[in-house]
Amino acid sequence: MPNVVGLPAMDALALLENMDVKVKVKLNGNGIVKEQSINKSTKLKNNQTVTLKAS
């Protein structure tokens, strides 16, 4: 799992979708990712979904 904190939510979404990662975005405000539900460098399991909180 890459670190997407600090990226615009739409850029993070595109990056993760290109890696075939399922993504759920909770958007509020200007759309910069402040938190991700799966820590960076964590190996993703099949069908695992990452939640991004952006504000």
mmCIF file of the N, C-alpha and C atoms, coordinates in Angstrom:
data_MODEL
# 
_entry.id   MODEL 
# 
loop_
_atom_site.group_PDB 
_atom_site.id 
_atom_site.type_symbol 
_atom_site.label_atom_id 
_atom_site.label_alt_id 
_atom_site.label_comp_id 
_atom_site.label_asym_id 
_atom_site.label_entity_id 
_atom_site.label_seq_id 
_atom_site.pdbx_PDB_ins_code 
_atom_site.Cartn_x 
_atom_site.Cartn_y 
_atom_site.Cartn_z 
_atom_site.occupancy 
_atom_site.B_iso_or_equiv 
_atom_site.pdbx_formal_charge 
_atom_site.auth_seq_id 
_atom_site.auth_comp_id 
_atom_site.auth_asym_id 
_atom_site.auth_atom_id 
_atom_site.pdbx_PDB_model_num 
ATOM 1   N N  . MET A 1 1  ? 0.843   -1.176 0.000   1.00 0.00 ? 1  MET A N  1 
ATOM 2   C CA . MET A 1 1  ? 0.000   0.000  0.000   1.00 0.00 ? 1  MET A CA 1 
ATOM 3   C C  . MET A 1 1  ? 0.887   1.238  0.000   1.00 0.00 ? 1  MET A C  1 
ATOM 4   N N  . PRO A 1 2  ? 0.728   2.099  -0.990  1.00 0.00 ? 2  PRO A N  1 
ATOM 5   C CA . PRO A 1 2  ? 1.516   3.336  -1.010  1.00 0.00 ? 2  PRO A CA 1 
ATOM 6   C C  . PRO A 1 2  ? 0.947   4.365  -0.032  1.00 0.00 ? 2  PRO A C  1 
ATOM 7   N N  . ASN A 1 3  ? 1.753   5.321  0.328   1.00 0.00 ? 3  ASN A N  1 
ATOM 8   C CA . ASN A 1 3  ? 1.309   6.430  1.165   1.00 0.00 ? 3  ASN A CA 1 
ATOM 9   C C  . ASN A 1 3  ? 0.672   7.480  0.260   1.00 0.00 ? 3  ASN A C  1 
ATOM 10  N N  . VAL A 1 4  ? -0.614  7.743  0.450   1.00 0.00 ? 4  VAL A N  1 
ATOM 11  C CA . VAL A 1 4  ? -1.298  8.748  -0.364  1.00 0.00 ? 4  VAL A CA 1 
ATOM 12  C C  . VAL A 1 4  ? -1.712  9.966  0.459   1.00 0.00 ? 4  VAL A C  1 
ATOM 13  N N  . VAL A 1 5  ? -1.339  9.994  1.732   1.00 0.00 ? 5  VAL A N  1 
ATOM 14  C CA . VAL A 1 5  ? -1.643  11.145 2.586   1.00 0.00 ? 5  VAL A CA 1 
ATOM 15  C C  . VAL A 1 5  ? -0.928  12.372 2.018   1.00 0.00 ? 5  VAL A C  1 
ATOM 16  N N  . GLY A 1 6  ? -1.673  13.450 1.896   1.00 0.00 ? 6  GLY A N  1 
ATOM 17  C CA . GLY A 1 6  ? -1.121  14.690 1.352   1.00 0.00 ? 6  GLY A CA 1 
ATOM 18  C C  . GLY A 1 6  ? -1.430  14.896 -0.124  1.00 0.00 ? 6  GLY A C  1 
ATOM 19  N N  . LEU A 1 7  ? -1.883  13.839 -0.791  1.00 0.00 ? 7  LEU A N  1 
ATOM 20  C CA . LEU A 1 7  ? -2.244  13.958 -2.209  1.00 0.00 ? 7  LEU A CA 1 
ATOM 21  C C  . LEU A 1 7  ? -3.683  14.441 -2.347  1.00 0.00 ? 7  LEU A C  1 
ATOM 22  N N  . PRO A 1 8  ? -3.997  15.109 -3.453  1.00 0.00 ? 8  PRO A N  1 
ATOM 23  C CA . PRO A 1 8  ? -5.406  15.386 -3.737  1.00 0.00 ? 8  PRO A CA 1 
ATOM 24  C C  . PRO A 1 8  ? -6.163  14.056 -3.848  1.00 0.00 ? 8  PRO A C  1 
ATOM 25  N N  . ALA A 1 9  ? -7.375  14.020 -3.336  1.00 0.00 ? 9  ALA A N  1 
ATOM 26  C CA . ALA A 1 9  ? -8.150  12.779 -3.293  1.00 0.00 ? 9  ALA A CA 1 
ATOM 27  C C  . ALA A 1 9  ? -8.308  12.143 -4.671  1.00 0.00 ? 9  ALA A C  1 
ATOM 28  N N  . MET A 1 10 ? -8.527  12.946 -5.695  1.00 0.00 ? 10 MET A N  1 
ATOM 29  C CA . MET A 1 10 ? -8.726  12.390 -7.035  1.00 0.00 ? 10 MET A CA 1 
ATOM 30  C C  . MET A 1 10 ? -7.444  11.764 -7.575  1.00 0.00 ? 10 MET A C  1 
ATOM 31  N N  . ASP A 1 11 ? -6.296  12.344 -7.250  1.00 0.00 ? 11 ASP A N  1 
ATOM 32  C CA . ASP A 1 11 ? -5.014  11.758 -7.665  1.00 0.00 ? 11 ASP A CA 1 
ATOM 33  C C  . ASP A 1 11 ? -4.771  10.440 -6.939  1.00 0.00 ? 11 ASP A C  1 
ATOM 34  N N  . ALA A 1 12 ? -5.065  10.417 -5.646  1.00 0.00 ? 12 ALA A N  1 
ATOM 35  C CA . ALA A 1 12 ? -4.897  9.197  -4.856  1.00 0.00 ? 12 ALA A CA 1 
ATOM 36  C C  . ALA A 1 12 ? -5.825  8.101  -5.373  1.00 0.00 ? 12 ALA A C  1 
ATOM 37  N N  . LEU A 1 13 ? -7.054  8.467  -5.683  1.00 0.00 ? 13 LEU A N  1 
ATOM 38  C CA . LEU A 1 13 ? -8.026  7.514  -6.216  1.00 0.00 ? 13 LEU A CA 1 
ATOM 39  C C  . LEU A 1 13 ? -7.535  6.917  -7.530  1.00 0.00 ? 13 LEU A C  1 
ATOM 40  N N  . ALA A 1 14 ? -7.055  7.749  -8.433  1.00 0.00 ? 14 ALA A N  1 
ATOM 41  C CA . ALA A 1 14 ? -6.558  7.270  -9.726  1.00 0.00 ? 14 ALA A CA 1 
ATOM 42  C C  . ALA A 1 14 ? -5.355  6.347  -9.543  1.00 0.00 ? 14 ALA A C  1 
ATOM 43  N N  . LEU A 1 15 ? -4.429  6.726  -8.673  1.00 0.00 ? 15 LEU A N  1 
ATOM 44  C CA . LEU A 1 15 ? -3.244  5.911  -8.412  1.00 0.00 ? 15 LEU A CA 1 
ATOM 45  C C  . LEU A 1 15 ? -3.631  4.531  -7.900  1.00 0.00 ? 15 LEU A C  1 
ATOM 46  N N  . LEU A 1 16 ? -4.513  4.497  -6.910  1.00 0.00 ? 16 LEU A N  1 
ATOM 47  C CA . LEU A 1 16 ? -4.895  3.223  -6.302  1.00 0.00 ? 16 LEU A CA 1 
ATOM 48  C C  . LEU A 1 16 ? -5.736  2.369  -7.246  1.00 0.00 ? 16 LEU A C  1 
ATOM 49  N N  . GLU A 1 17 ? -6.637  2.991  -7.998  1.00 0.00 ? 17 GLU A N  1 
ATOM 50  C CA . GLU A 1 17 ? -7.441  2.223  -8.953  1.00 0.00 ? 17 GLU A CA 1 
ATOM 51  C C  . GLU A 1 17 ? -6.568  1.625  -10.047 1.00 0.00 ? 17 GLU A C  1 
ATOM 52  N N  . ASN A 1 18 ? -5.509  2.326  -10.450 1.00 0.00 ? 18 ASN A N  1 
ATOM 53  C CA . ASN A 1 18 ? -4.574  1.772  -11.437 1.00 0.00 ? 18 ASN A CA 1 
ATOM 54  C C  . ASN A 1 18 ? -3.823  0.570  -10.886 1.00 0.00 ? 18 ASN A C  1 
ATOM 55  N N  . MET A 1 19 ? -3.769  0.450  -9.564  1.00 0.00 ? 19 MET A N  1 
ATOM 56  C CA . MET A 1 19 ? -3.126  -0.692 -8.906  1.00 0.00 ? 19 MET A CA 1 
ATOM 57  C C  . MET A 1 19 ? -4.152  -1.776 -8.561  1.00 0.00 ? 19 MET A C  1 
ATOM 58  N N  . ASP A 1 20 ? -5.392  -1.627 -9.069  1.00 0.00 ? 20 ASP A N  1 
ATOM 59  C CA . ASP A 1 20 ? -6.498  -2.553 -8.808  1.00 0.00 ? 20 ASP A CA 1 
ATOM 60  C C  . ASP A 1 20 ? -6.864  -2.643 -7.331  1.00 0.00 ? 20 ASP A C  1 
ATOM 61  N N  . VAL A 1 21 ? -6.747  -1.523 -6.628  1.00 0.00 ? 21 VAL A N  1 
ATOM 62  C CA . VAL A 1 21 ? -7.136  -1.449 -5.223  1.00 0.00 ? 21 VAL A CA 1 
ATOM 63  C C  . VAL A 1 21 ? -8.545  -0.863 -5.157  1.00 0.00 ? 21 VAL A C  1 
ATOM 64  N N  . LYS A 1 22 ? -9.406  -1.479 -4.352  1.00 0.00 ? 22 LYS A N  1 
ATOM 65  C CA . LYS A 1 22 ? -10.743 -0.939 -4.144  1.00 0.00 ? 22 LYS A CA 1 
ATOM 66  C C  . LYS A 1 22 ? -10.632 0.228  -3.171  1.00 0.00 ? 22 LYS A C  1 
ATOM 67  N N  . VAL A 1 23 ? -11.281 1.339  -3.522  1.00 0.00 ? 23 VAL A N  1 
ATOM 68  C CA . VAL A 1 23 ? -11.127 2.572  -2.747  1.00 0.00 ? 23 VAL A CA 1 
ATOM 69  C C  . VAL A 1 23 ? -12.490 3.147  -2.381  1.00 0.00 ? 23 VAL A C  1 
ATOM 70  N N  . LYS A 1 24 ? -12.598 3.587  -1.135  1.00 0.00 ? 24 LYS A N  1 
ATOM 71  C CA . LYS A 1 24 ? -13.763 4.330  -0.665  1.00 0.00 ? 24 LYS A CA 1 
ATOM 72  C C  . LYS A 1 24 ? -13.232 5.677  -0.193  1.00 0.00 ? 24 LYS A C  1 
ATOM 73  N N  . VAL A 1 25 ? -13.844 6.763  -0.643  1.00 0.00 ? 25 VAL A N  1 
ATOM 74  C CA . VAL A 1 25 ? -13.372 8.104  -0.292  1.00 0.00 ? 25 VAL A CA 1 
ATOM 75  C C  . VAL A 1 25 ? -14.437 8.822  0.525   1.00 0.00 ? 25 VAL A C  1 
ATOM 76  N N  . LYS A 1 26 ? -14.017 9.368  1.657   1.00 0.00 ? 26 LYS A N  1 
ATOM 77  C CA . LYS A 1 26 ? -14.877 10.235 2.461   1.00 0.00 ? 26 LYS A CA 1 
ATOM 78  C C  . LYS A 1 26 ? -14.331 11.647 2.277   1.00 0.00 ? 26 LYS A C  1 
ATOM 79  N N  . LEU A 1 27 ? -15.049 12.430 1.487   1.00 0.00 ? 27 LEU A N  1 
ATOM 80  C CA . LEU A 1 27 ? -14.564 13.740 1.064   1.00 0.00 ? 27 LEU A CA 1 
ATOM 81  C C  . LEU A 1 27 ? -15.269 14.859 1.820   1.00 0.00 ? 27 LEU A C  1 
ATOM 82  N N  . ASN A 1 28 ? -14.471 15.822 2.286   1.00 0.00 ? 28 ASN A N  1 
ATOM 83  C CA . ASN A 1 28 ? -14.991 16.986 2.982   1.00 0.00 ? 28 ASN A CA 1 
ATOM 84  C C  . ASN A 1 28 ? -13.990 18.118 2.773   1.00 0.00 ? 28 ASN A C  1 
ATOM 85  N N  . GLY A 1 29 ? -14.434 19.259 2.325   1.00 0.00 ? 29 GLY A N  1 
ATOM 86  C CA . GLY A 1 29 ? -13.512 20.382 2.167   1.00 0.00 ? 29 GLY A CA 1 
ATOM 87  C C  . GLY A 1 29 ? -12.781 20.359 0.838   1.00 0.00 ? 29 GLY A C  1 
ATOM 88  N N  . ASN A 1 30 ? -11.459 20.692 0.879   1.00 0.00 ? 30 ASN A N  1 
ATOM 89  C CA . ASN A 1 30 ? -10.710 20.873 -0.367  1.00 0.00 ? 30 ASN A CA 1 
ATOM 90  C C  . ASN A 1 30 ? -10.195 19.585 -0.994  1.00 0.00 ? 30 ASN A C  1 
ATOM 91  N N  . GLY A 1 31 ? -10.361 18.441 -0.330  1.00 0.00 ? 31 GLY A N  1 
ATOM 92  C CA . GLY A 1 31 ? -10.070 17.173 -0.967  1.00 0.00 ? 31 GLY A CA 1 
ATOM 93  C C  . GLY A 1 31 ? -8.652  16.663 -0.884  1.00 0.00 ? 31 GLY A C  1 
ATOM 94  N N  . ILE A 1 32 ? -7.893  17.074 0.126   1.00 0.00 ? 32 ILE A N  1 
ATOM 95  C CA . ILE A 1 32 ? -6.546  16.543 0.326   1.00 0.00 ? 32 ILE A CA 1 
ATOM 96  C C  . ILE A 1 32 ? -6.641  15.370 1.299   1.00 0.00 ? 32 ILE A C  1 
ATOM 97  N N  . VAL A 1 33 ? -6.031  14.244 0.951   1.00 0.00 ? 33 VAL A N  1 
ATOM 98  C CA . VAL A 1 33 ? -6.095  13.052 1.801   1.00 0.00 ? 33 VAL A CA 1 
ATOM 99  C C  . VAL A 1 33 ? -5.368  13.331 3.112   1.00 0.00 ? 33 VAL A C  1 
ATOM 100 N N  . LYS A 1 34 ? -6.085  13.167 4.211   1.00 0.00 ? 34 LYS A N  1 
ATOM 101 C CA . LYS A 1 34 ? -5.530  13.382 5.550   1.00 0.00 ? 34 LYS A CA 1 
ATOM 102 C C  . LYS A 1 34 ? -5.269  12.065 6.272   1.00 0.00 ? 34 LYS A C  1 
ATOM 103 N N  . GLU A 1 35 ? -5.963  11.003 5.839   1.00 0.00 ? 35 GLU A N  1 
ATOM 104 C CA . GLU A 1 35 ? -5.857  9.717  6.536   1.00 0.00 ? 35 GLU A CA 1 
ATOM 105 C C  . GLU A 1 35 ? -6.194  8.586  5.573   1.00 0.00 ? 35 GLU A C  1 
ATOM 106 N N  . GLN A 1 36 ? -5.503  7.454  5.732   1.00 0.00 ? 36 GLN A N  1 
ATOM 107 C CA . GLN A 1 36 ? -5.829  6.258  4.960   1.00 0.00 ? 36 GLN A CA 1 
ATOM 108 C C  . GLN A 1 36 ? -5.993  5.105  5.934   1.00 0.00 ? 36 GLN A C  1 
ATOM 109 N N  . SER A 1 37 ? -6.948  4.205  5.643   1.00 0.00 ? 37 SER A N  1 
ATOM 110 C CA . SER A 1 37 ? -7.293  3.142  6.592   1.00 0.00 ? 37 SER A CA 1 
ATOM 111 C C  . SER A 1 37 ? -6.274  2.012  6.630   1.00 0.00 ? 37 SER A C  1 
ATOM 112 N N  . ILE A 1 38 ? -5.449  1.892  5.610   1.00 0.00 ? 38 ILE A N  1 
ATOM 113 C CA . ILE A 1 38 ? -4.408  0.861  5.567   1.00 0.00 ? 38 ILE A CA 1 
ATOM 114 C C  . ILE A 1 38 ? -3.068  1.571  5.536   1.00 0.00 ? 38 ILE A C  1 
ATOM 115 N N  . ASN A 1 39 ? -2.206  1.237  6.478   1.00 0.00 ? 39 ASN A N  1 
ATOM 116 C CA . ASN A 1 39 ? -0.909  1.906  6.590   1.00 0.00 ? 39 ASN A CA 1 
ATOM 117 C C  . ASN A 1 39 ? -0.044  1.680  5.360   1.00 0.00 ? 39 ASN A C  1 
ATOM 118 N N  . LYS A 1 40 ? 0.808   2.664  5.079   1.00 0.00 ? 40 LYS A N  1 
ATOM 119 C CA . LYS A 1 40 ? 1.743   2.520  3.964   1.00 0.00 ? 40 LYS A CA 1 
ATOM 120 C C  . LYS A 1 40 ? 2.621   1.301  4.208   1.00 0.00 ? 40 LYS A C  1 
ATOM 121 N N  . SER A 1 41 ? 3.065   0.694  3.151   1.00 0.00 ? 41 SER A N  1 
ATOM 122 C CA . SER A 1 41 ? 3.927   -0.499 3.139   1.00 0.00 ? 41 SER A CA 1 
ATOM 123 C C  . SER A 1 41 ? 3.219   -1.775 3.584   1.00 0.00 ? 41 SER A C  1 
ATOM 124 N N  . THR A 1 42 ? 1.924   -1.705 3.901   1.00 0.00 ? 42 THR A N  1 
ATOM 125 C CA . THR A 1 42 ? 1.165   -2.900 4.259   1.00 0.00 ? 42 THR A CA 1 
ATOM 126 C C  . THR A 1 42 ? 0.786   -3.641 2.987   1.00 0.00 ? 42 THR A C  1 
ATOM 127 N N  . LYS A 1 43 ? 0.984   -4.953 2.980   1.00 0.00 ? 43 LYS A N  1 
ATOM 128 C CA . LYS A 1 43 ? 0.605   -5.761 1.822   1.00 0.00 ? 43 LYS A CA 1 
ATOM 129 C C  . LYS A 1 43 ? -0.910  -5.926 1.818   1.00 0.00 ? 43 LYS A C  1 
ATOM 130 N N  . LEU A 1 44 ? -1.504  -5.615 0.687   1.00 0.00 ? 44 LEU A N  1 
ATOM 131 C CA . LEU A 1 44 ? -2.954  -5.709 0.560   1.00 0.00 ? 44 LEU A CA 1 
ATOM 132 C C  . LEU A 1 44 ? -3.385  -7.134 0.266   1.00 0.00 ? 44 LEU A C  1 
ATOM 133 N N  . LYS A 1 45 ? -4.524  -7.513 0.831   1.00 0.00 ? 45 LYS A N  1 
ATOM 134 C CA . LYS A 1 45 ? -5.121  -8.819 0.571   1.00 0.00 ? 45 LYS A CA 1 
ATOM 135 C C  . LYS A 1 45 ? -6.116  -8.677 -0.579  1.00 0.00 ? 45 LYS A C  1 
ATOM 136 N N  . ASN A 1 46 ? -6.452  -9.794 -1.217  1.00 0.00 ? 46 ASN A N  1 
ATOM 137 C CA . ASN A 1 46 ? -7.436  -9.773 -2.306  1.00 0.00 ? 46 ASN A CA 1 
ATOM 138 C C  . ASN A 1 46 ? -8.755  -9.199 -1.810  1.00 0.00 ? 46 ASN A C  1 
ATOM 139 N N  . ASN A 1 47 ? -9.356  -8.369 -2.623  1.00 0.00 ? 47 ASN A N  1 
ATOM 140 C CA . ASN A 1 47 ? -10.660 -7.757 -2.355  1.00 0.00 ? 47 ASN A CA 1 
ATOM 141 C C  . ASN A 1 47 ? -10.678 -6.853 -1.129  1.00 0.00 ? 47 ASN A C  1 
ATOM 142 N N  . GLN A 1 48 ? -9.519  -6.418 -0.657  1.00 0.00 ? 48 GLN A N  1 
ATOM 143 C CA . GLN A 1 48 ? -9.461  -5.498 0.474   1.00 0.00 ? 48 GLN A CA 1 
ATOM 144 C C  . GLN A 1 48 ? -9.737  -4.079 -0.026  1.00 0.00 ? 48 GLN A C  1 
ATOM 145 N N  . THR A 1 49 ? -10.463 -3.312 0.766   1.00 0.00 ? 49 THR A N  1 
ATOM 146 C CA . THR A 1 49 ? -10.806 -1.941 0.399   1.00 0.00 ? 49 THR A CA 1 
ATOM 147 C C  . THR A 1 49 ? -10.101 -0.969 1.331   1.00 0.00 ? 49 THR A C  1 
ATOM 148 N N  . VAL A 1 50 ? -9.532  0.071  0.769   1.00 0.00 ? 50 VAL A N  1 
ATOM 149 C CA . VAL A 1 50 ? -8.911  1.132  1.559   1.00 0.00 ? 50 VAL A CA 1 
ATOM 150 C C  . VAL A 1 50 ? -9.868  2.322  1.589   1.00 0.00 ? 50 VAL A C  1 
ATOM 151 N N  . THR A 1 51 ? -10.003 2.918  2.767   1.00 0.00 ? 51 THR A N  1 
ATOM 152 C CA . THR A 1 51 ? -10.822 4.116  2.917   1.00 0.00 ? 51 THR A CA 1 
ATOM 153 C C  . THR A 1 51 ? -9.904  5.314  3.077   1.00 0.00 ? 51 THR A C  1 
ATOM 154 N N  . LEU A 1 52 ? -10.146 6.333  2.272   1.00 0.00 ? 52 LEU A N  1 
ATOM 155 C CA . LEU A 1 52 ? -9.384  7.571  2.350   1.00 0.00 ? 52 LEU A CA 1 
ATOM 156 C C  . LEU A 1 52 ? -10.282 8.655  2.927   1.00 0.00 ? 52 LEU A C  1 
ATOM 157 N N  . LYS A 1 53 ? -9.772  9.381  3.921   1.00 0.00 ? 53 LYS A N  1 
ATOM 158 C CA . LYS A 1 53 ? -10.497 10.522 4.473   1.00 0.00 ? 53 LYS A CA 1 
ATOM 159 C C  . LYS A 1 53 ? -9.797  11.781 3.984   1.00 0.00 ? 53 LYS A C  1 
ATOM 160 N N  . ALA A 1 54 ? -10.548 12.590 3.267   1.00 0.00 ? 54 ALA A N  1 
ATOM 161 C CA . ALA A 1 54 ? -9.984  13.805 2.684   1.00 0.00 ? 54 ALA A CA 1 
ATOM 162 C C  . ALA A 1 54 ? -10.751 15.022 3.182   1.00 0.00 ? 54 ALA A C  1 
ATOM 163 N N  . SER A 1 55 ? -10.007 16.082 3.445   1.00 0.00 ? 55 SER A N  1 
ATOM 164 C CA . SER A 1 55 ? -10.659 17.328 3.869   1.00 0.00 ? 55 SER A CA 1 
ATOM 165 C C  . SER A 1 55 ? -9.868  18.514 3.364   1.00 0.00 ? 55 SER A C  1 
# 
